[in-house]
Amino acid sequence: MIKRGKKYQEAAKLITKELYGLEEALELLKKTAVTKFDSSCEVHLNLGLDPKQADQNIRTTVALPNGTGKDVRVVAFVDETSAKAAVAAGAMEAGTGELVKKIEGGWLDFDVAVATPDQMKELGKIAKILGQKRLMPSPKAGTVTPDFAKAIEELKTGKIELRVDKEGNLHNIFGKASFDAAKLKGNLDMIIAKVKEIKPASSKGTYIKSVTLTTSMGPAIHIDLKTLV
């Protein structure tokens, strides 16, 4: 049994129903933030997928209209002549040789990695390290591209990756508790619309099984699926 703090217990008392309509849930979500810092708002979807099937192993991206409120830390694997341009676009570090060595040494203090196609061969030494942390650049995620500057700028302004885990779940941040409910709804609507758009033809039965909202370390609020856009 997980022992919960007093703030969590007080927040949990605000949740009095088994299911909430989306708009009501978003208003309630803001009230359940239990951290001293500006809590992230998270959405957790359970999908009727079998990720072992190649066409059901969803991995794509979506641009949130209101951003995530998070300062996304991006590194860029580019040739040395492009390093300055990558930093100017918003990368915290750029290059390949020194960056690979740094990661080999255990440094992983970043959120997303972008790479140009010609640099991918240089990542062999750290492919396992990046893969285990779900940080390996990928064409499906839009993080392997010759237009690295555009990719970095999009990531910094709210482009996120949608990627199912082994159980067919999606876990994503879609804003901050300080956002107003309208901004949170705009971001969440975009995620739900994208998830519906990319439903695999081979997925049978109920596709979106459940949607749950939480704040960082806060209690879960379960959504009535009938109220989704």
Order of alpha helices (4+ residues) and beta strands (2+ residues): alpha-alpha-beta-beta-beta-alpha-beta-alpha-beta-alpha-alpha-beta-beta-alpha-beta-beta
